[in-house]
Amino acid sequence: MTGKELQEWLNAHGASLIVDGDPGGLTRDAIRKVFTNACADAVTDDDIAHLASRLGCSPKQLRAVSDVESGKSGFDNMGHPKILFERHIFARLTKGKWSPAIFSNRSGGGYSESSWDKLAAAACKDAAAAFSAVSWGKFQVLGMHWSFLGYPSPIDMAYSTVTSEAAHYEMLARYIEKNGMKSKLSDISTNPEDNRRFARSYNGAAYTQFNYHIKLADAMR
């Protein structure tokens, strides 16, 4: 995605930029504005029931994963989807072209700075890499998985999280389906031992350090 294409995309989603192919401060501001929805609908019981049926689990099992793997909301108090910008991923995707910078460094970190500021700055350099280098929404799914999860582009995957909280759950559902985790999800119970397979698949081998299998059992009670 070129700078011109980014500006055109933003205009198609409510911005009013002069498309000059040289994104700067106004484009950064437009990114923040377009990716804001202070009135996003919360997920409903019907949404949960529909996704649970699709995933072959109970609504309670899906809500247990939500309770353990995410915060209370997928949005911040400004109406932006919650994100985490990973500067080392951006640096890797762009072969360090803009390193070192607040948004590009071969080492991870820099989490004290605003992820939205870093994303907006990085997007003006390489939009596809920038939106790929972000963990998105309630379940913090990394944007670089956009194609694997069936989204048209990194920015379209990102924008889906603006529309509603249900879209965050849709992203989780795709992640579970594509990674072959449906049977592991349906095993979740009040017994921590039943939860190890899902916890390991979702959180990696270090899941025991954070007792994810035990937390899932507690959430099922």
N, C-alpha and C positions, 0 to 999 in steps of 0.2 A: 504494500500500500504506500503510494507516494504521498508527499505532503499535500499535493493537489487533491488526490483521492480522499485523504483524511478530511480535508475541509469540505469537500462535496458530500461526504458521508454525514458529517456533522450537520450541514445545512439540511440534508434530507431528514434529519431527526430533530429539527427545531431551531438550529442555530441560524445566524444571518451574517456569515462571514463573507468578506470579499475573497474570492478564490484566486489566490496569487501564487500558490505552490510554494510559499515561503512561510510556513507556520511559525508563529511566535507567541507573544503574550495574549493576543486576542483568541488565538486558537486554544491555548492552554485554558483560558477562562471558559471557552465554549465547551471543552471536554467536561469540566466540572459541572457546568449547567446542564448539559445533555444527559449526563449520568447522575441526575438527581430526580428523585420521585418521593416527595414528602407525603404523598397520599397513596403509597403502594398498598394494595390489599394484602391483609394477613392470610396465611394459609387457613383453609377451612377443614372441618371434619370430613366433608365430602371429598376434598382434594386428597387428604390422607388416605381415606378408604379406597379411592380409585387407584392411587399409586401402590398401596399395599396389595390390592388384588393383582395388579400387574406384576408385582415382584414376588408373589406367592408367599406373602407373610401376613401377619396380623397388623392392624393399625397400631396396636400397642407395641409391637416389635419395632415398627418404623419410628414411632415416637421415642422409644428408648434410645435408638441410635441418634436421633435429633437431640435429645436431652444431654447425651454424653459427648457427642462429637461437635457440638456447636454451642454458641452463646444463646442468649434469649432471643436475639433478633438478628436478621441478616443485614440490617441497615443501621447506619449511625444516626446521631440526633439531627443531622443536617439533611437526611434523606438520601445519602449516598449508600450504595451497597458496601458492606464491609469488605475491605481488601487488604492484602499484604503484598507489597511490591518487593520482588526478589532481584536485587541489583546484580547478583552474580549470574543469574540466569539470563538477564538482558545482556550482560557482557559476553556471555558464552554465545548467545544467539547472533550477536553482532561482531563476534571475533575481536572484542575489545576496542572497536573503532573509536568509541567516545570515552574510554577509560583513561585515567580515573576521573570519575564525576560522581555527584551525589546519587545518580541513578545508574551508574555503571562501574562495577568494580569486580575483579575476579574473585574476591573473597565475599562471603555473605556478611550480613550485618547492616548497620545503618538504620536499624528499626526505630530509632527515636525520632527520625524525621518523618514527615507526613508522606504516607504512601501515595496519596492523591497528587501531591506536588511532584513526586518523583515520576509517577505515571504520566502526568501531563507533559512534563519536560521531556521524558524519554519518547513519548509518542510523536513529538515534533521532530525527532531525529529518525525514528524507525517505528512506525505505528504497529506493524504486525508483531515485531519483537517485543515491543512494550506491553501490549495487551496479552501476549503469550507469557510474559514474565510475572504475572500477577495471580495470586490465589484469590478466587472470587467467591463472595457471598457467604451465606450461613454455614456452608460446609467446606469453604476454602479449597475449592477445586482449581487446580492450576490451569491457566489459560492455554498452555502449550499442548494440552490434550484436546484442543478444540476439534480437530479432524477425527480423532479416535472416538470422540463422543457424539459425532454427527452434526456439528454446527458448521455453518457455511464458511466462517472465518473467525479469527481470534476476537475481533471487535464485535462480531455478532454474538458470540458466546458471552462476552462481557456484558453486552447490552441486554441480554435476556434477564440478567439479574436485576435490572432496573424495573422491570415490568410489574413484578409481584413476588411475594414470598413463595408462592407455589412454584415459580420458575426455579427457585433455589432447590426445592425438593426434586424438581424434574432433573436438574443437573446431578443431584445425588443418585437418583434412580438410574440414569444413564451410566454413571460411574459403576454402580453395583452390577448392572446388566453386562456391561462391556468387559468387566474384570471377573466375570464368572462367580459372583459372590451371592447369588440368590439363595442357594441351599444353605449357605453359612448364615445368612440373615434369618432364614426361617428356623434355624436351630436355637436362636437366642432365647434364653429362659432365665428363671430366677437362680439357676445353678451356674456359677461362674465357669465351671468346666465346659459347659455347653457353648460358651461364648468365645472360647479361645480361637477358634478358626476364623470367625469374623473379625475379632480384634486384631489378630495377626495380619490378616489380609488388608484391613483398612489402615492400620497404624504401623505396620512393619514389625520386625522382630523385637523392637524395644517396647512393645505394648505393655509388657509386665512391669516396666519401670513406673508406669502411670496407672497400673491396675485397671486398665480399660475393661478387661473381662469381668472384674468385680463390680465396676461402676455400671456396666450394662445389666448385670444381675440385680443390682439395687434399683435401677430404673424400671425394671419389670415387676417390682413388688408393689 
